[in-house]
Amino acid sequence: MVFKTLRHLRLCNKPFPDHQRLKIPPGMLVLLFMLIASGCASSLTGDRRLNLWPLLNYYKDTEHRTTELDAIGPFFTLYSSPLEQRYGLRPLFFVNKNKEVSSTEIEYLFPLGKYRKKEKDSSFYLVPLFSSHKDSIDTQGKTHDFGMFPIFWGKDEDGNRYGGLFPIYGKLNHRFGKDQIRFYLWPFYLFSKDDDCSTHDILWPFFSCTKGENERGFKVWPLFGHYEKEGEFSRDFALWPIFFKQKTDLDTDNPKSTKAALPFFVQKKSPEKVSRSILWPFFNYSDDRKNEYKQWDMPWPLFQYGKGVELELFRFFPIYGYKRSADSKTGYFLFPLYTYSKDEFEDHKDTTYRLLLINKYQKKEFKKESRNAKSIRVWPLFYYNREKEDAIKFCFPEVIPLENEGFERNISPLFRLYEYNRDSHGNTESKLLWWLYRHKKSNTKELFEIAFLLDYEKEKDMSIFSFLKGIFEYKQGKEKKSIKLLYLPWRIKW
């Protein structure tokens, strides 16, 4: 019995064949090692950090109660503070929650889709598939509409419901500038109503008839048409768009009339202004009597000249041109190679110079303050912006030449290698290659970090330097110094 037991133990202790051994990928071993090492690393503050570049970067600031998490380079990002929370997976979606004003915004497949909610109002859309809007107005009730082409439905502020299946049948309330819209087998029949005025369209836009208390009209497009509202306007056309005449603003002190036989002749007349065109739009003359200004286009847009009491214009397109008034100056040279604009507002002056439209230098000078704001873009190399409160942003490269918050959240960070930010309080942060290098500085502390290799932290009179999160660590205080080796908890002090 004893021999059988010993034999069984010998058999159980035989090594496993190669195909049955547990194999751990080297990358997983490195990740496990860095997770353990991060727990052994020292910190001068209560801040918590974990940098596993390029997979993961985590930072928790206990002083400002903020949390930052970035993963897979620039693709996943999260930021949380007591007042707001932002997170997203670029370029698929981005969520922005503001707890102070109780608002939520979700952008998905930007700029095609967006969801927004603030208090009792909400809206969302995904072009061109669907859209929805809900609005709660205390004085007018609640409205909502939803559309998933070709189906749509909704409810107006009076509680009346509407909907339809385009182009078979549908009705809409208070949409597209009309009180009511109805259609059957569009464009075969369309009905619309605005106040007491009703319009019937058959085979839109070819046949139409309009009738109201003070309005009437008809059209057989493009042959002829007439539409008028007593005391306000009248419009006529024949062989559209060749012949037309109209009278507008009849109920004002400056009624206007227009006659045209395109492209041969166009004339617009009013007590304040007269303009005539021959072979429109190439040869034009206008006389603005109210502003004492005259302008000639011969032919437009190649040569333009205008002169008045407060305005002067000269353009020899695309070689050289300018437009000057008391509070504005614009011009170009070899358009679009070089353009400029100078505008004076009540509180500041705004000067902008552009090269090829995209590259720009902009400066704002505030009259009641010694500060100014500046913005520079050299596409696609970099973008620099400084606000009047001394907040600074610098990005390299800057592939998306648009100053838009949606692009800034969803797309632009995917193409940036280096970014520097400074807020109005002097706190700065710079990062290279999506947290490979990081420098963060505030009034109370400073941090340098190169991935998981090196980091340096300083607060008041204390500083600490670490290699590989604690394989070597040097700490220096006001009077004491110490070294820690190989992640051991003991220090050599002197």
C-alpha positions as CSV (number, residue, x, y, z in Angstrom):
1,M,0.0,0.0,0.0
2,V,2.8,2.4,0.9
3,F,4.6,1.6,-2.4
4,K,1.4,2.3,-4.4
5,T,1.0,5.7,-2.6
6,L,4.6,6.7,-3.3
7,R,4.2,5.7,-6.9
8,H,1.0,7.8,-7.2
9,L,2.8,10.9,-5.8
10,R,5.7,10.5,-8.2
11,L,3.3,10.4,-11.1
12,C,1.4,13.5,-9.8
13,N,4.7,15.4,-9.6
14,K,5.6,14.9,-13.2
15,P,6.0,18.2,-15.1
16,F,3.1,19.3,-17.4
17,P,3.6,19.0,-21.1
18,D,4.4,22.3,-22.9
19,H,1.0,22.5,-24.4
20,Q,-0.7,22.3,-21.0
21,R,1.5,25.0,-19.2
22,L,-0.1,28.3,-18.4
23,K,1.5,31.0,-20.7
24,I,1.2,34.7,-19.7
25,P,2.0,37.2,-22.4
26,P,4.9,39.5,-21.7
27,G,2.8,42.6,-22.0
28,M,0.5,41.3,-19.3
29,L,3.4,40.7,-17.0
30,V,4.6,44.3,-17.5
31,L,1.1,45.6,-16.8
32,L,0.8,43.5,-13.6
33,F,4.3,44.7,-12.5
34,M,3.5,48.3,-13.0
35,L,0.1,48.0,-11.1
36,I,2.0,46.5,-8.1
37,A,4.8,49.1,-8.4
38,S,2.4,52.0,-8.5
39,G,1.0,50.9,-5.1
40,C,4.6,51.0,-3.7
41,A,5.3,54.5,-5.1
42,S,5.4,57.4,-2.7
43,S,3.5,60.7,-3.0
44,L,3.9,64.0,-1.1
45,T,0.2,64.7,-1.3
46,G,-2.9,62.6,-1.2
47,D,-3.1,62.6,-5.0
48,R,-3.3,59.3,-6.7
49,R,-1.6,58.6,-10.0
50,L,-1.2,55.7,-12.4
51,N,0.5,56.0,-15.7
52,L,0.6,52.9,-17.9
53,W,1.3,54.8,-21.1
54,P,-0.1,54.4,-23.8
55,L,-2.8,52.2,-22.4
56,L,-3.9,54.1,-19.3
57,N,-3.4,57.3,-17.4
58,Y,-5.2,58.1,-14.1
59,Y,-4.9,61.1,-11.9
60,K,-6.9,62.1,-8.8
61,D,-6.4,65.6,-7.4
62,T,-7.5,65.6,-3.8
63,E,-7.0,69.4,-3.3
64,H,-9.4,70.3,-6.2
65,R,-11.5,67.1,-5.9
66,T,-11.0,66.3,-9.6
67,T,-10.5,62.9,-11.4
68,E,-8.9,62.4,-14.8
69,L,-8.7,59.2,-16.7
70,D,-7.4,58.7,-20.3
71,A,-7.1,55.3,-22.0
72,I,-5.9,54.1,-25.4
73,G,-4.1,57.3,-26.2
74,P,-6.5,60.1,-27.0
75,F,-9.5,57.9,-27.7
76,F,-11.1,57.5,-24.2
77,T,-11.2,60.4,-21.8
78,L,-13.0,61.1,-18.5
79,Y,-12.9,64.2,-16.3
80,S,-14.9,64.6,-13.1
81,S,-15.3,67.5,-10.6
82,P,-17.9,68.5,-8.0
83,L,-19.6,70.7,-10.7
84,E,-19.2,68.8,-13.9
85,Q,-18.5,65.5,-15.5
86,R,-17.1,64.8,-19.0
87,Y,-16.3,61.5,-20.7
88,G,-16.2,60.1,-24.2
89,L,-14.9,57.6,-26.7
90,R,-13.6,59.7,-29.6
91,P,-14.9,60.0,-32.3
92,L,-18.0,57.9,-31.5
93,F,-19.5,59.9,-28.6
94,F,-18.9,62.5,-25.9
95,V,-20.9,63.2,-22.7
96,N,-20.9,66.6,-20.9
97,K,-22.9,67.0,-17.7
98,N,-23.0,70.3,-15.8
99,K,-24.4,69.8,-12.3
100,E,-24.6,73.5,-11.6
101,V,-27.2,74.2,-14.2
102,S,-28.6,70.7,-14.4
103,S,-27.8,70.2,-18.1
104,T,-26.6,67.1,-20.1
105,E,-25.2,67.1,-23.6
106,I,-24.3,63.9,-25.6
107,E,-22.6,64.2,-29.0
108,Y,-22.5,61.1,-31.1
109,L,-20.8,60.7,-34.5
110,F,-20.2,64.4,-34.3
111,P,-21.3,66.6,-36.1
112,L,-24.2,64.3,-37.2
113,G,-25.9,63.6,-33.8
114,K,-26.5,65.3,-30.5
115,Y,-28.7,65.0,-27.4
116,R,-29.3,67.9,-25.1
117,K,-31.3,68.2,-21.9
118,K,-31.7,71.2,-19.6
119,E,-34.3,71.2,-16.9
120,K,-37.6,70.2,-18.7
121,D,-36.4,70.8,-22.2
122,S,-34.7,68.2,-24.4
123,S,-33.8,67.6,-28.0
124,F,-31.8,65.1,-30.0
125,Y,-31.1,64.4,-33.7
126,L,-29.0,62.1,-35.9
127,V,-28.8,63.5,-39.4
128,P,-30.4,62.4,-41.7
129,L,-32.3,59.6,-39.8
130,F,-34.3,61.2,-37.0
131,S,-34.9,64.2,-34.8
132,S,-36.9,65.0,-31.6
133,H,-37.6,68.1,-29.5
134,K,-39.5,68.5,-26.3
135,D,-40.1,72.0,-24.9
136,S,-41.9,73.0,-21.7
137,I,-42.9,76.6,-21.6
138,D,-44.9,77.7,-18.5
139,T,-46.9,80.3,-20.3
140,Q,-47.6,78.3,-23.5
141,G,-47.9,74.7,-22.4
142,K,-45.7,71.8,-23.7
143,T,-44.6,71.0,-27.2
144,H,-42.8,68.0,-28.7
145,D,-42.0,66.6,-32.1
146,F,-40.3,63.5,-33.3
147,G,-39.3,62.5,-36.8
148,M,-37.7,59.3,-38.2
149,F,-37.9,59.8,-41.9
150,P,-40.4,59.3,-43.5
151,I,-42.5,59.1,-40.2
152,F,-43.0,62.1,-38.0
153,W,-45.4,63.1,-35.1
154,G,-45.7,65.7,-32.4
155,K,-47.8,68.0,-30.2
156,D,-48.1,71.8,-30.2
157,E,-48.4,74.1,-27.2
158,D,-52.2,73.9,-27.4
159,G,-52.1,70.1,-26.9
160,N,-53.1,69.4,-30.6
161,R,-51.3,66.4,-32.0
162,Y,-50.0,66.0,-35.5
163,G,-48.0,63.5,-37.6
164,G,-47.8,61.7,-40.9
165,L,-46.0,59.4,-43.3
166,F,-44.2,61.4,-46.0
167,P,-45.1,61.7,-48.8
168,I,-48.4,59.8,-48.4
169,Y,-50.2,62.0,-45.8
170,G,-49.3,64.4,-43.1
171,K,-50.2,67.4,-41.0
172,L,-48.0,69.8,-39.1
173,N,-48.8,72.6,-36.6
174,H,-46.7,75.7,-36.1
175,R,-43.8,74.5,-38.3
176,F,-41.9,76.2,-41.2
177,G,-43.5,79.6,-40.4
178,K,-47.0,78.4,-40.9
179,D,-49.9,77.8,-38.4
180,Q,-51.0,74.6,-40.3
181,I,-49.6,72.5,-43.1
182,R,-51.4,69.5,-44.7
183,F,-50.3,67.3,-47.6
184,Y,-51.7,64.4,-49.5
185,L,-49.5,62.4,-51.9
186,W,-47.0,65.3,-51.9
187,P,-46.3,67.1,-54.2
188,F,-49.7,66.4,-55.7
189,Y,-51.6,68.4,-53.0
190,L,-50.4,70.8,-50.3
191,F,-52.4,73.1,-48.0
192,S,-51.0,75.7,-45.6
193,K,-52.5,78.3,-43.4
194,D,-51.0,81.4,-41.7
195,D,-53.5,83.5,-39.6
196,D,-56.5,83.9,-41.9
197,C,-54.6,83.3,-45.1
198,S,-54.9,79.9,-46.8
199,T,-52.8,78.5,-49.7
200,H,-53.6,75.5,-51.9
201,D,-50.8,74.0,-54.0
202,I,-51.4,71.3,-56.7
203,L,-48.3,69.6,-58.1
204,W,-46.1,71.9,-56.0
205,P,-44.5,74.3,-57.0
206,F,-46.4,74.6,-60.4
207,F,-50.0,75.6,-59.4
208,S,-50.9,77.6,-56.4
209,C,-53.8,79.8,-55.1
210,T,-53.8,82.0,-52.0
211,K,-56.7,83.7,-50.4
212,G,-57.2,85.7,-47.2
213,E,-58.9,88.7,-45.7
214,N,-56.3,91.2,-47.1
215,E,-54.1,88.7,-49.1
216,R,-54.6,87.0,-52.5
217,G,-52.5,85.4,-55.1
218,F,-52.0,82.7,-57.7
219,K,-49.3,81.2,-59.8
220,V,-48.8,79.0,-62.8
221,W,-45.1,78.5,-62.5
222,P,-42.9,79.4,-64.3
223,L,-45.3,81.1,-66.7
224,F,-46.9,83.9,-64.6
225,G,-47.9,84.7,-61.0
226,H,-49.3,87.4,-58.7
227,Y,-49.3,87.8,-55.0
228,E,-50.3,90.8,-52.9
229,K,-51.2,92.0,-49.4
230,E,-53.2,95.2,-49.4
231,G,-51.2,98.2,-48.1
232,E,-48.0,96.2,-47.6
233,F,-46.7,94.5,-50.8
234,S,-47.4,93.1,-54.3
235,R,-45.3,90.8,-56.4
236,D,-45.7,89.7,-60.1
237,F,-43.6,87.5,-62.4
238,A,-43.7,86.2,-65.9
239,L,-41.5,83.5,-67.4
240,W,-39.7,83.2,-64.1
241,P,-37.0,84.3,-63.4
242,I,-36.8,86.6,-66.5
243,F,-39.5,89.2,-65.8
244,F,-40.7,90.3,-62.4
245,K,-41.8,93.4,-60.5
246,Q,-42.6,94.0,-56.9
247,K,-43.5,96.7,-54.5
248,T,-42.6,96.3,-50.8
249,D,-42.7,98.2,-47.5
250,L,-45.8,100.1,-48.7
251,D,-46.8,100.7,-45.1
252,T,-43.5,102.5,-44.3
253,D,-41.9,105.9,-45.0
254,N,-39.5,104.2,-47.5
255,P,-41.6,102.1,-50.0
256,K,-39.5,100.1,-52.4
257,S,-40.1,99.1,-56.0
258,T,-38.2,96.7,-58.2
259,K,-38.5,96.0,-62.0
260,A,-36.4,93.4,-63.8
261,A,-35.9,91.8,-67.2
262,L,-33.0,89.4,-66.4
263,P,-30.2,89.5,-67.3
264,F,-30.6,92.7,-69.3
265,F,-32.0,95.2,-66.8
266,V,-32.8,95.6,-63.1
267,Q,-34.0,98.7,-61.3
268,K,-34.7,99.2,-57.6
269,K,-36.1,102.6,-56.4
270,S,-37.1,104.1,-53.0
271,P,-37.0,107.6,-51.6
272,E,-33.7,106.7,-49.9
273,K,-31.9,104.6,-52.5
274,V,-31.8,104.0,-56.3
275,S,-29.8,101.2,-58.0
276,R,-29.7,100.0,-61.6
277,S,-28.0,97.0,-63.3
278,I,-27.2,96.3,-66.9
279,L,-26.4,92.6,-67.7
280,W,-26.9,91.8,-64.0
281,P,-24.9,91.2,-61.9
282,F,-21.9,92.5,-63.9
283,F,-22.6,96.3,-64.4
284,N,-24.3,98.1,-61.4
285,Y,-24.8,101.6,-60.1
286,S,-26.3,102.5,-56.8
287,D,-27.0,105.9,-55.1
288,D,-27.7,105.7,-51.4
289,R,-29.1,109.1,-50.7
290,K,-29.7,108.6,-47.0
291,N,-26.0,107.7,-46.3
292,E,-24.7,109.9,-49.2
293,Y,-22.9,107.0,-50.8
294,K,-22.5,106.0,-54.5
295,Q,-21.0,102.8,-55.9
296,W,-20.1,101.5,-59.4
297,D,-19.5,97.8,-60.3
298,M,-17.8,97.5,-63.8
299,P,-18.0,94.6,-64.0
300,W,-18.8,92.9,-60.7
301,P,-16.9,91.5,-58.9
302,L,-13.7,92.4,-60.8
303,F,-13.9,96.2,-60.4
304,Q,-15.8,98.1,-57.7
305,Y,-15.6,101.7,-56.6
306,G,-17.6,103.5,-54.0
307,K,-17.3,106.8,-52.2
308,G,-19.4,108.5,-49.6
309,V,-19.3,110.6,-46.5
310,E,-18.6,107.7,-44.1
311,L,-17.7,104.8,-46.4
312,E,-15.1,104.3,-49.1
313,L,-14.7,101.2,-51.3
314,F,-12.2,100.1,-54.0
315,R,-11.7,96.5,-55.3
316,F,-9.7,95.3,-58.3
317,F,-10.3,91.6,-57.7
318,P,-8.3,89.5,-56.9
319,I,-5.3,91.9,-57.0
320,Y,-6.1,94.5,-54.4
321,G,-9.1,95.8,-52.5
322,Y,-10.3,97.7,-49.4
323,K,-13.5,98.9,-47.7
324,R,-13.2,101.6,-45.0
325,S,-15.7,103.2,-42.7
326,A,-15.4,105.1,-39.4
327,D,-15.3,101.9,-37.2
328,S,-14.3,99.2,-39.7
329,K,-11.6,98.5,-42.3
330,T,-11.3,95.4,-44.5
331,G,-9.1,94.5,-47.4
332,Y,-7.1,92.0,-49.3
333,F,-4.0,91.6,-51.6
334,L,-3.9,88.7,-54.1
335,F,-7.1,87.2,-52.6
336,P,-7.2,84.7,-50.8
337,L,-3.4,85.0,-50.2
338,Y,-3.7,87.9,-47.8
339,T,-6.8,89.5,-46.1
340,Y,-7.2,91.7,-43.1
341,S,-10.0,93.3,-41.0
342,K,-10.0,96.0,-38.3
343,D,-13.2,96.6,-36.3
344,E,-13.8,98.9,-33.5
345,F,-16.5,98.1,-31.0
346,E,-17.7,99.8,-27.9
347,D,-15.4,98.0,-25.5
348,H,-12.5,96.7,-27.7
349,K,-10.7,96.8,-31.0
350,D,-10.4,93.6,-33.1
351,T,-7.6,93.2,-35.7
352,T,-7.3,90.1,-37.8
353,Y,-4.7,89.2,-40.5
354,R,-5.1,86.0,-42.6
355,L,-3.0,84.1,-45.1
356,L,-5.0,81.7,-47.3
357,L,-8.0,82.3,-45.1
358,I,-7.0,79.5,-42.7
359,N,-3.8,80.9,-41.2
360,K,-4.5,83.9,-39.0
361,Y,-3.2,86.4,-36.4
362,Q,-5.9,88.0,-34.3
363,K,-5.6,90.6,-31.6
364,K,-8.2,92.2,-29.3
365,E,-7.4,95.3,-27.4
366,F,-9.8,96.3,-24.6
367,K,-10.2,100.0,-24.1
368,K,-10.9,100.1,-20.4
369,E,-8.3,97.5,-19.5
370,S,-4.5,97.2,-20.1
371,R,-4.9,93.5,-21.1
372,N,-5.5,92.2,-24.6
373,A,-6.3,88.8,-26.2
374,K,-4.3,87.2,-29.0
375,S,-4.9,84.2,-31.3
376,I,-2.4,82.7,-33.9
377,R,-3.0,79.7,-36.2
378,V,-0.4,78.4,-38.6
379,W,-2.2,75.5,-40.3
380,P,-1.5,72.6,-39.8
381,L,1.4,73.3,-37.5
382,F,0.1,74.9,-34.4
383,Y,-2.6,77.0,-32.7
384,Y,-2.1,79.5,-29.9
385,N,-4.8,81.4,-28.0
386,R,-4.5,83.8,-25.1
387,E,-7.6,85.3,-23.5
388,K,-7.7,88.6,-21.8
389,E,-7.7,86.9,-18.4
390,D,-4.3,85.3,-19.3
391,A,-5.7,81.9,-20.0
392,I,-3.5,80.2,-22.7
393,K,-3.9,77.3,-25.0
394,F,-1.2,75.9,-27.4
395,C,-1.6,72.9,-29.6
396,F,0.7,71.1,-32.0
397,P,-0.2,70.1,-34.7
398,E,-3.6,71.6,-35.3
399,V,-5.1,69.7,-38.2
400,I,-8.8,70.9,-37.7
401,P,-8.8,74.6,-38.5
402,L,-12.1,75.3,-36.8
403,E,-12.7,77.0,-33.4
404,N,-15.7,74.9,-32.4
405,E,-16.4,73.3,-29.1
406,G,-17.8,70.2,-30.7
407,F,-14.7,69.5,-32.8
408,E,-12.6,70.3,-29.7
409,R,-14.3,67.6,-27.7
410,N,-14.7,64.9,-30.3
411,I,-12.1,65.1,-33.1
412,S,-9.2,67.6,-32.7
413,P,-7.4,65.8,-29.8
414,L,-7.0,62.7,-32.0
415,F,-4.5,64.6,-34.2
416,R,-2.5,66.5,-31.5
417,L,0.9,65.4,-30.3
418,Y,1.6,68.2,-27.8
419,E,-0.8,70.5,-25.8
420,Y,-0.2,73.2,-23.3
421,N,-3.0,74.9,-21.1
422,R,-2.9,77.6,-18.5
423,D,-6.0,78.9,-16.7
424,S,-6.7,82.4,-15.4
425,H,-5.3,81.5,-12.0
426,G,-1.8,80.5,-13.3
427,N,-2.3,76.7,-13.1
428,T,-0.5,75.0,-16.1
429,E,-0.5,71.6,-17.7
430,S,1.4,70.3,-20.7
431,K,1.4,66.8,-22.2
432,L,3.2,65.2,-25.1
433,L,2.2,62.1,-27.0
434,W,-1.0,61.5,-25.0
435,W,0.6,61.5,-21.5
436,L,4.1,60.1,-22.4
437,Y,5.3,63.3,-20.9
438,R,3.4,65.4,-18.4
439,H,4.0,68.6,-16.5
440,K,1.4,69.9,-14.1
441,K,1.9,73.0,-12.0
442,S,-0.2,75.0,-9.5
443,N,0.4,77.5,-6.8
444,T,1.0,74.8,-4.2
445,K,2.5,71.8,-6.1
446,E,4.3,70.7,-9.3
447,L,4.6,67.3,-11.1
448,F,6.8,66.0,-13.9
449,E,6.2,62.6,-15.3
450,I,7.6,60.5,-18.2
451,A,5.2,57.6,-18.6
452,F,5.9,55.0,-15.8
453,L,9.7,55.5,-16.1
454,L,10.4,58.8,-14.2
455,D,8.4,61.2,-12.1
456,Y,9.2,64.2,-10.0
457,E,6.9,65.8,-7.5
458,K,7.3,68.9,-5.4
459,E,5.2,70.6,-2.8
460,K,6.3,73.5,-0.7
461,D,9.8,72.5,0.8
462,M,9.4,68.8,-0.1
463,S,10.3,67.0,-3.3
464,I,10.5,63.4,-4.4
465,F,12.1,61.7,-7.5
466,S,11.2,58.2,-8.5
467,F,12.5,55.7,-11.2
468,L,10.1,52.9,-12.2
469,K,7.7,53.9,-9.5
470,G,10.1,53.0,-6.6
471,I,12.9,50.8,-7.9
472,F,14.9,53.9,-6.9
473,E,13.4,56.8,-5.0
474,Y,14.9,60.0,-3.6
475,K,13.1,62.2,-1.2
476,Q,14.3,65.6,0.1
477,G,12.7,67.8,2.8
478,K,13.7,71.0,4.4
479,E,16.2,69.3,6.7
480,K,16.1,65.6,5.9
481,K,16.9,63.4,2.9
482,S,16.2,59.8,2.2
483,I,16.5,57.0,-0.4
484,K,14.3,53.9,-1.0
485,L,15.4,51.0,-3.2
486,L,13.6,48.0,-4.9
487,Y,10.1,49.0,-3.6
488,L,11.1,48.1,0.0
489,P,9.2,50.0,2.7
490,W,12.5,51.0,4.6
491,R,14.3,54.2,3.8
492,I,17.9,55.2,4.2
493,K,17.8,58.6,5.9
494,W,20.4,61.3,6.7
